[in-house]
Amino acid sequence: MDARAADSLAGLDLVEEINRLKKERNAVILGHYYQEPAIQDISDFVGDSLDLSRKAAETDADVIAFCGVRFMAETAKILSPQKTVVLPDMDAGCSLEDSCPPEAFKRFREEHPDHIALTYINCSAEVKALSDIIVTSSSTEKILSQLPRDQKIIFAPDRHLGAYFARKTGRNMLLWPGACIVHEAFSEKELIKLQAQHPDAPTAAHPECPAHILDHADYVGSTSGILKWVLEHEADKIIIATETHIIHQMEKAAPHKTFIGAPGADGNCNCNMCPFMAMNTMEKLYFALRDLEPRIEMSEDVRLKALKPLERMLEMAGSAVGKGDLGPKDINSVDGD
């Protein structure tokens, strides 16, 4: 933030001003689980990306302030084209989105014309527009079960999530080589050491983690699935292998429990914090609502092409989308979104 912007905030109560602007703009504030606690606390809805976009579409709000990353705000725009969608920081991207440029993905698809593309929602609107079916981890298994066993499939952009479902379903999928920098940073060695230090603490992990982390998890699921599981589990201490800011919701819902972030290679959990999510701040949210900038824009052609595979997912998956279904310890029976 430059000095002029900082000066304009002097003496302001940010919470009060954001709430005032929200009312004036008839806005709804969406906060992803990976946002800082202050943003989560001021949001109208806190949750996973697709679930947030669907909730915003059901409101009569004129403005959506999406506190997350760019592809999430794009999804909100795809589902709510009549609404103004702002993102506190337009540079808040995603390593998965960055790993799959539209031009490269288009060439890849052309090289494999007999494959259909199941594309994880963590991608740009342009990549969605080049896909056949958008998936979340709660919907992937149900969608795969409806596709012929001999159907050749590209799974993009997360190779770890794709490998997880290949193991779970026995499907042989062609995996795009992308990964989430947060979930890939967890250390198996340090996780095993942490588990040894806390033998009574089960481990919950996000399926974007590599297999060598998932193999040590008692539960594998989405952010919302993990949240539900840890709150229902009888353990008083639980190890969490996903972005650390979800622990804020856990501590609010179960203050009597202890939640420990899984460590990176250096033995601490700083790797748990997504640098892209951290680009959004309360100050930037205030400016976004005040100025209605930065604003998500896309051509109607791209929006409609991206909407089609999203609608196909919703048709095929139904209630499985965004529900964070629970599953047992066996990795071949675990679900998430």
N, C-alpha and C positions, 0 to 999 in steps of 0.2 A: 504494500500500500504506500502511495507517495505521500509527501508531507502535506499537500493540500487536502487530500482525502482524510488524513489523520486529524488535521485541524478542524475539519467539518464535523468530526465526531466528538469533539471536546465537549464534555458536560452532558452528553446524551445518555439516557438510560436505554441501552440497545434493546433489551427485552420489551420495554414499553413502546419504543419506536417501531420495532418490527411488528408488534401486535397492532399498533395503530395503522401502519401501512397495509397490513394484511386485510384489515377491515375496509379501508378506503379502496383498495384495489379489488376487493372481493376475491381474495387469493386463498389458495390452500397450500400449506407448506408440507412437503414430503421429506422425511429424513431417513436415509438408509441406516441400517444397523451399524455400519462402519463409520458413521460420522461422529464427531466429537460430542461428548455428553450434552453440552449447552445447546447444540443444534437439535439433538434428539429430543430434549426436553421442551423445546419451543415448537416442535413439529406437530401438525394435526394428525399425521399418521407416521408411524415408524415401522419399517419392515423390509422385506426383500424387494428387489427392483420391479419385477412384473406385477406383483401384488399391489405395490404403491401406485403404479400407473393405472391399473384397473380401478382402484379406489378413487383416484382423482377423476377418472372419466365419469364416474357415477355421481360426482358432485355438481352443483350449479355454479362452481367457481369460474370466474373469467380468466384467472391467472393461476398457473401452477409454478411454484418455486420448488424446484427439485434439488435437494441437497444430497447429491450423490456424484456420479461421474457422467460424462457426456453421453454414452450410449443409453444410459437410463433415462436421461431427459429426452433423448430422441424417441425412445419408446413411448414416453408420455405424449409426445407430439403426434406420433403415428396414431395413437388411440384417441387423441383429443385434438384434432386439427383446428377446431374452432377456438381453442383456448390459447392464450399466450403462455409459452413455457420459457422460464428463465432458469439459468444455472449460475450459481454465485461466481464460479470461476470457469470460464470456457476452456482453460488449459487442464481442467481436471479430467484426464483421460483414463485409460486402462491398458495395462500391458497386454491383455488378451486382444483387445481391439487393435492395438498397435501392431501386434504380431501377424495380423491378417489384413493387409491392405487390399482394397477392392480390386485393383487391377491384377494383383498377383492371384487372388482367389478366382477371378474370372478366368485367367489363363489355366489355372489348376483344374477348374471344372471342365474347360474345353479339352484338356488332356485326358479326362476320364468321362467321356460322354455317356457311358453306360451306368454311371453312379448317380444316385440322388444325394442331395446335400442336407444332412441334419445339422443344423447350426445352432450352437449354444447362444443364448440370448445376449451374452457378453461380447457383442460385436457391433460394428457401425450400422447405420441405416442402409448404407450402400451394400454391405455384405448381406444383410437381411434380404435386400431386394434381389440378390443373386442366389438365394437359397430356396429349397423346396419346403422345408418344415423347420420352424424355429423350435427349440426345445429348452426346457429347464431340467434340472436333474430329477425333479419329481415327476416329470412327464415323459422322460426319455424311454424308460422301460415299457410303459404302456404303449407308446407310439411304435417302438421296435416290435412289440408283439403283434402289431397289425400289419407289418410289412412282410412280404414273402421271404422265406429263409434264403432264397437264392438272389434276392435283390442286393446289388452292390451299393455300398453306402460310404459316403465321405462324412466324417464327423469333424467339425471345426468349431472354434479354433483351439480348444483346450485338449491337449493330448492326454493329460492325466485323467480328466473327466471321461474322455472317450475310452481310455484303457480300462477305467473302472467299470464302465458299462459293457465293454467287450468281455471282461472277466465275469461279470454278473450274469450276462445273457448268453454267452457263448457265441456272440456274433463277431464275425471277422470284418472290422471296419477300417477304412483307410483314414488315418489320423493326420490332421493338420498339425504341424509342430509348434503350437503355441502353449503358453503356460502363464499362470498368475504369479507375479514376482513375490507376492506375500506367501502364498501357500507352498511355493516351491522352496522357500528359504528355511523351512523347518528342518532340524537336524535329527536324524534317526538316533544317532549316538546319544545326543543330549536328551532326547525324549525318553529313551530307555533309562538313563541316569535319573531323570526326574521321576519316572514311574517307580524306580527302586527307592527313592527318597520318600515317596508317598504311596506305599503299596495298597492302601485302601481307597485311593482316588481313581475312579474310572476315567477314561479318556474319550472325548468327543472330537471328531475331526470332520472337516469339510471335504467333499469328494474332489475338490480341485487340488488337494494334496497329492503328492506322488504315492505310489503303491507302498513304498517302504515306510511311510507314515501311517497310511490306512491300515496296514497289517497289524499295527499295535493299538488300534482304536477299538473301544467297546461299542461305539456308535458312530456311524458315518451318515451325515445328512447336511441339509442346507442350513443357513443361518437360523431361519425360523424353526426348522426341525431340531437343530441343536438346542435352541432356547427351550423349546417344549420338553425335550428329553431331559435336560439337566434339572428343570424345575420339578419334573415328576420323579426323578431318580432319588432313591433313599439316601444316597451318599451325601455327606456334609462337605466334601472336598472333591472338586472335579477339575481335570486338566482339559484346557480348551485349545484345540489346534485350528484356529481360524483367526481372522483379524480381531485384534484385541478389544476394539470398541464395543463389540456386542456384550462384553462383560458388564457394561453399564446397565443394560436391561436386566441381566441376570441378577446383579446386586440389588437393583430396585425391587425385583419380584421376590427374591429370596435372600434377604440381608443376613440370614443366619448361616448361609453357606459361604464357602471359600472357593474362588475360581482362580486357577493358575494358568497363565498363558504358556503355551508350549514354546520351547526355546529354539533359537537359531544356532548356527554353528559355533558362535562365540559363547554360548551358554546363557544368553539373556533373551528376552522376548521383544527387543526393539524391532526385530524383523516383522513382527505381527502388525505393525502399523502401516497401512497403505498410504504411500506418499501422495497419491492422486486424490484420495478421499480427504486427506489433510489440507488440501489446497482451499477447500471451502471453509469459511470462517463466519462468525456472527456478523462481523463488520461487512463482509462481502454480501451476505444475505440481505443486510439492510440496504446496501446500495442497489442490489438487484431488484428489490421491491420498490425502491424509490424511483429508479430510472427505467425499470422494465428492460434492463440490459445486464449481462449479455443474453441474447434471445436465441432460442433454437429455431432455425429456419431450414426448410428443405423443399425441394420441388415436389409438386403434387404427384408427378410421375414416380419419383423414388418412394414417396410415402405410400402410394397405392401398391407398388410392387413389394414393399417391405411389409405392408399390412397383410397381404395374401398368405405368406407362410406363417405369420402369427395367428391368423384366423384358422388356418389348417391345424395348428397345434391345439388351439382351444377346442376345435371340433373333435379331434382325435383323443385328446386327453381328458376333456371334461373337467370334473372336480379334482382331478389329480394335480392340476396346475396350481402352484403356489401354496400348497397346503402343508408342506413340511412333514410328510408322513413319517411315522416312526418305523424302526426296524430293529431286529435283534443284533447281537454281536457278530454273528456270521456275516462276513463281508459279502457273501453271495446272496444275502437276503435283505440287504439294507437299502433304504430309499431316502431321498431328500429332494430338494428343489433348488 
